Amino acid sequence: MTNAPYDFAVKMTGIGKAFGPTKVLDDVTLEIRPGEIHALLGGNGAGKSTILKILRGVHRPDAGTLEVLGKRLTEHTPDESKRVGIAMIFQEMSLVPTLTVAENIFLANELKTSSGLIDDSTAVDRATELFKSLDVDVDPMAEAGSLGAGQRQLTEIVKAIAQKARVLILDEPSTALSTHDVEKLFAFLTKLKAEGVAIIYVSHRMDEIMKIADQATILRDGRHVITAPLSELTLQSIIEHIVGKQSRGLSGITREDTRRDNILLELRKVSGRQKPIDLNLSIHAGEVIGIAGLLGSGRSAIARLLFGIDPKMSGDIVVAGKKVEINDPAAAIAQGIALIPEDRLRQGVVLEHSVADNISLSVFDRISKRGWISQQKWSDLATEKIKSLKVKTSSAAAAVRTLSGGNQQKVVLAKWLASDPRIVIFDEPTAGIDIGSKSEIIQLIRELAREGKAIVVISSELNELLAACDRILVMSDGRLLRDMHRDEFEDPIAGQHTAAGNMQFAERKLQTTLQEVRNNG
């Protein structure tokens, strides 16, 4: 930690904020020292994003004071926050899809030639250097709209880094990143920390927090719960502070055998335009398979192909013993296939529409007659799904944008479960949601398996795959290299450990497997 003429890079005292009748923050204090990585934790709806948006100047506080680098801020605007050295990577990605990666990185911060013109060539060179400093491969000339979720996330990170901020806020920065890219990000953050940059790190991934953070502040229901060094907190105590009660997290989920004899989905030497390549795969009714691999391994390509978004170039898809052609999402839905996409904001929900409207999107034909929607069926469906999935919303008529990330994801789940699919594909199902909601979604996945559905889970969170899945497939460069039963990750002396200890053992073994595949590839 470097010396500075002030004790705190950020000092927020007594912060209060309400949206209409809803009080989101109530007397919250947050203090971040220079050269410190400070974790900001809490469940969905705890107030984390709101207090960070106040710091970034997106929202004005209703009460309290804010000091940055020893000076009190009186103007609460994005321009003022940027001027004093604050940069933020938002959970909701802010890239302009029609601009190139380099143009996005220097948007509103354009590099100029000596004659005052925008210097695109230097921007590309500088962007290349920044990606190189993170040791990742993203083309600065590519249009942002053509990037996968992981590359968009890396571009967001580089965009913030390019501002040379003294306070860097990262709101769920690793949501779409592979474990390998997270390690690279952590190495870079350690460099920034040594340079005296104050880093606020928000993540629902507890393993990341325990690895990277020096200090943690936990919020619950808009109020401050605790601030303490990570050395004084255990994973169990963090979870208890977040959820307000004792919880074993993902290690407490039971995975009883639900597999049945009949094969619901089979892929025979299936290849896409680029990925996957010659994929052979069978999934039984009641079975949950997980797909692991690095960014670009072809995990999401499988989901897109099965749902008819990307074309199948060769091979056969067999559903319930019958060879089918899936050329578009409508054909996939007709075969009883549902996809929970990795990017819920762009692909999963219509943010300005109501919770009820979003839930009914997949079944308009079932709740309408001669083109007219039955208001009773529409209302009954929304009420049922809100109750069964425990969606926290003021009403079924509330806009989805007013919900927390975890509850938005539950709306996506409700929409597709309303169609009663027999094959469900989950692509990063718990991205950006809290540990309590994660457990609920993994338990839901196991419940769907008990009902006899075939489930595919694509995730970069290894403990999530281990908690949810019966088999785990390891992909690399579009090819399936390993097909392993979950039991292969068990500790042979598991009886001597706690459930959490067994999960940690399994996670280390799966991580070793991924490392072997990467090295051999």
N, C-alpha and C positions, 0 to 999 in steps of 0.2 A: 504494500500500500504506500502510495507516494504522499509527500507532505503537501499541504495546500493551506492557503490563508483563511480557510473556513473549515468548520468541523463536519458539515454536511453538504454534499453536493445537491441534495434535495431534502427539504424539510417542509412537510405538509402537516398543518396543525388544525384540529377541530373541523375537518372538512365535512360539509353536509351537502346533499344534493337530492332533489325530488323531481320526478317527472309526473306532473299532475298530482293526484292524491297519493302516488306511490313514492315512499321515501326509500331511495336506493343507497344512500350513504348517510350515516348518522354519527357525527363526532369522531371521524377517523383520523388518526395520526400515522404518518409514514415518513421515516427518516432513513436516508441512504447516504453512506459515506463515500468519498472519492476512493477509487481503486477497490471497490467492493462489488461482488456479485450477490445481489439481494433477491431472494425468491419471494414473489408475491403469490400467495396460495389461497384457495377457497373454492367452494363448490360453485356450480353454475348459478348465477344470480346473486353471488356474494358481494358484488360491487367492484371486482377487480378491474374490469375493462372501463368502468365509469371513472374510477379515480385516476386511471392512466390517461384517459381522454381529457380529464381536467388538467393534468400535468402537461399534456400535449397541446392544450388550448382549444380542443374541439368543443368542450363543454365549459361553462362558467360555474364555479361553485356557488351554492346558495349561502354558505357560511364557511368560515375558516380562513387561514392564511397560507400562502405558498411562497417559499424562498428557494431560489436556484443559484448555486455557486455563491452563496452568501448574500444575495440581493433579493429583496422582496418583489414579486411580480404583482403589478396592479392591472395590467392589460392581459386579459385571458383570451388570446387569439393564437391560431397556429403560427402566424408569422412571428409573433413575439416569442413564442416558445422555441421556434427554430433559431431566432436571432441570439437567444441566450445559450444555445448549444444543446438543445434536446432533439433527439431523433427517435422515431418509433416505427417498429414493424408491427402493423396491425394484423390481428387474427383474420379479419375480413380483408382479403388481398385487394390492393389499390392500384394494380397495374392497368394501363390503358392497352387493351388487346390489339389495337391496330398500329401501335408504335413498336419500334424495335426494342430489344432488351436494353441497349445502350441509351436510347432516347428516354426510356422509362427511368433508368437509373439517375439521369441528370435532368429530369423533368422539373421545371421551376428552379433549376440550379445549373442552367446550361453553361457549357464551356464556350468561350468566345475567342475569335481570332483577334489580331491586333486592330483590324478594321471594324470590330464590333459584331461580326457575323457569327452565327452559331457554328462551332467547329465540330462537325460530326466525326471527322477522322480521329481527332484527339480523344473524343468521347469513347469511340470504339477501343482505342488503345488503352485508355484508362480503365474501362470496364474489363478488358482482358486481364489487366494487371490485378484488379480487385478479385476477380474469380480465381486467378492463379494464387493469390495470397490465401484463399480459402481451400486451395487444392481441389477445385471442382471444375467440371467441364460444362459450360453453358455458352452457346454461340451469341455474342453481343449483337450480331446482325439479324438474328431470328426475330420474327414478330412474336410479341408476348402471348398473343392468342393461340399460337401454335405449340406452346410449351405444355409439358405435363405438369401436374400439381407440384411435384418435387422441385422441378426447375423454376417454376414461378416463385416458390418459397425462397429458393436460393437467390433469385433476382431481387426479391423484397429485402433480403438481408443485406445484399451488396448495395442496394439503393440507400439504406440507412447508414451503412458504413461510409459511403462516399461523402456524406455530409460532415465527416470529421467531428462528430458530436462529442461533448464531454459527459453527456448523460444519454445512454442508449437503452431504450425500452424494447424488449422482445416479448411480444404477446403470442404465445404458442408458436415459437419459431420452428419447431421440429416436427410439426403435425404431419407434413407430407414428406419428411426426409427419412432416408434409410439410416440404420444404426451407424453405418460407415460414415455417412455425411454428417451425422450428429457429432461424431468424434472429431471430425475436421472443424466443425463449428466451435466446439468446446476449446480446441487448441487455439483458435483465433481469439476467442473471448478471453482466454488466459493472457494473451499478448496485450489486449486492450486494457485489461485489469492492471497489468504491470505498468502501463502508461498513465495510470491514474483515472481512467474512464470509470464512471459509476454505471453499473449495469443492473437494470431491473429485469428479472427473468420470470416470466409467467409460464407455467406448464402444469398439466395434470399428470405428467409422467413422473412418478415419484422417484424412479431410479435415476432420472436425469438430475432432479433437484438434489438428491443425496450426493451426487457425484460432483456437481459444478458450483453449488451455492455456498457462500460463507455465512449468510444470515437469512432468516425467513420471517416474514410477517404473514399472519393468517387472518383472513376476514371471514365472517359468517353472517349472513342476513344483513349486510351493509354496516356491520360494526367490527371494530378491532377486537381480535381474540387474544393474540399473543405475538410478540416479537422476541426472537431468541437466536443465538448462534446455532448453526446446524449441528455442532458438536454436542449440544445439550438436548437435541430432539431425536427421537427414534422414529422409524417409519410408522410404527403403530400409534405413537402419540400424535404425529402429524395428521394421520387419517382421522383419529378421534376428534382432534380440534376442528378439522374441516367439516365432518358430518355431524358433530355434536353428540356422538355416542360411540361405543366400542364397535369396531368393524375389523374383519380379517381381510377386507379387500378381495382381490381376485383369488387369493389362496384359499378362501373359504367356499369356493364354488365346487359343487359335487358334479363329477362327470361319470354318471352311471352309463353302462352300455345300452344304447338305444337302437343300434343297427339292426336292420331287417334283411331278409334274404334277397329281396328283389332289387335290381339295379334301376335307379330312376334316371340317371344321366350317364352317358358313356360318350367319350371322344375317341375316335379312331384315326390316328395319324393326321390330326387336324393342324393346319397351318394358316396363319393370317397373312396379310400383305407383307409384314415384316416379322411380327411375332404373334403368337407362339410358333414353334417349329416342330412339326411331326409329334404333336402331343397326344399321348395315349393316357386315358384317365377314366376310371369308373367310380361312381358315387352311389352308394346304396341308400334306400329309404331309411331315415332315422340316423344318418351318418353326417358328422360335421368334419369337413376337411379344411385345413388351413394351407395357405400358400405364402411362403416366405421367400425372400430374395432381396437383393440390393435394388436401388433405384435404377430403372431401365432393364430389369431382369425379365420383364414380360408379364408380371403379375396382373396389372390392370388390363393389359391387352387381352388376356383370357376373358375377363369380365365383359369387356366391350364387344368381343366377338360373340360370346354366348348370348348377349342381349341384342345382337343385330345392329350395333352402332358401327362396328368395323366389319368388313367383309371376310368371309371364309374363302380362302383360295383353293384349298384341297382338303380331303379327308371327309369323315362322316360324323355327324352329331346324331346321337340316338337318345330319344326321350321315352322312357317307359317301354323299351323294346321296339320302338318304331323310329326308323330313320326319318329325320325332318330337315327342312331347309329353313334357316332363320336369316332372312335378308334385311330385316328391319325390326325395331322394337315391338311393333304391333304383332309380328309373327312370334316373337319371344313370349309376349304376354299371352297370346293364344295358346302357347304350349305350357302355360303355368309357370313361367320363369319371371322372377322379379329381381331388380338390381337396386341395391342401396348404394348410391354413387359416393365416390371419395370426396367430391366437392359439393357439399349440400347446398351452399348458397347459390351456385350457378346451375346445378343440375338436379337438386333435390326438392327445393321449395320455391314458391312464388312469394317473395317476402312481403309484398304489399297486400296480398290477399289474406283472407281470414284463415284461422286454424281449420275450421269446418270445410271451407272451400278446398284447401290443400289436401285434407284427408280424403275427400270424395273424388279427387281428380282421376284416380285409376278405375273408378266404378260408375262413371256417369251413366253408362248404359243400363246399369242395374237399378239406379235410383230415379230413372226418368221414364216417361212414356210419351211417345210421339214428339220427342224433343223437349218436353217440359219436365223439369226436375220436381220430384215430390219433396216439398219442404219438410214433411214429416220424416221421410226416409233419410233425407240429408241431415236433419237434426239428430235423429236416433243413432245414425252411424257415427257422427262426431262425438256424441255423448258417450257411446260405448267405448270407442277407442281412446278418448281422453281419460276415461276411468281405468281401463285395463292397462294402459301404458303409463299411468300416473303423470300425465302431461300437466305441468304447472302453468296455467294460463288464467287470466281474469275471466275469460269466457270463450266459448267456441267462436264468437264473432271477432275476437281480437286479432289484429294483424300478426302474422308470424314473425315479422321483424321485431316485435316487442318482446319476444321470448328469448331466454338465454340459449346458448349454443346447444346444451344438452337437450333442452326441450324442443328446439328446432329439429334436432336429429330424431327425437321421438315422433315428431309429426311426419317425417319422411318414412319412418318405420310403419306408422299407422296407415299412411297412404297405401303402401304396398301390401301390408297384411290384410287390408280391406278387400283386396282382390283374391284372397285365399290361394296363394301360389303353392305349387308343390316343390319348386326348386327356388331357393333364395340365395342370392349372391350379395355378400356384405363386403364392400370395398372400403377399408379403413373405417369401420363402423363407430369407433369411439373417439375419432379425431377431435381434439379440443373440448372434451367434456370431462367432468370431474369423476373422482374415484367411485363415488356412490352411484352415479348414473352409469358408469362403466360396468359395475357389477350387475346392475339391473339389466343392461343390454346383453351381457354374456349369459346371464340366467335366462333371458328371453330366447336366445339362440339355442340353449339346451332344451328349453321347453318346446320350441318348434321341432327339434329333432325327436323329442318324445312323441310328437304328433305324427311322425312318419315323413317329415319333409327332408329333402336332401339339401344340405347347407354348405356353401363355399364361403370361407372367411379369408379375406386378403388383408394382411396387417403388417405394419413395420414394428409393432409392439410385440415382442417375443412372449412376454408373460400373458398377453391377451390370447395369442395362439395356443399356448400351453393350457390355459384355463378352459378354452372353448372347444378345442378340437380333438377328434379321435385319431386322425392322421394328419401329418404335416408334410407337404411337398416343398422341396427346395428348388427354386428356379434360378437359372443363370443364362443370360443372352438368349432368352426365348425358349430354352430347352428345360425339360424336367430332368434333374440330375439325381434327386433323392426322393424316395417315397417311404416315410418312416411312421410307424405306429407310435402313438403318444407314449406307450409303455417303454419304448426304447430310451426315453429321457428320464426315467425314474432312477432314483438313487437305490442301489442294491441293498443299502442299509437304511432305507427310508424310515423304518420304524424308530430310529434313534433321533429323528429330527421333528421339528414342528412343521405344520403345513406350509408356513412361510419359508422355512428352511428348505423343504423339498422343492418348492417352486423356484427358489434361487438356484438350487442345484440343476434343475431342469433347464432353466434359462441359460446358465453358463454352458451347458452341454449343447443346446441349440445354437448359441452364439459360436461355439467352437466349430460346429458343423457348417455354419454359414461361412466362417473364415476359411475352412478347408476347401469349400466349393469355390470361393473367390480366388484362393491361391492356385488351385488346380486349373481354374478357368483362364 
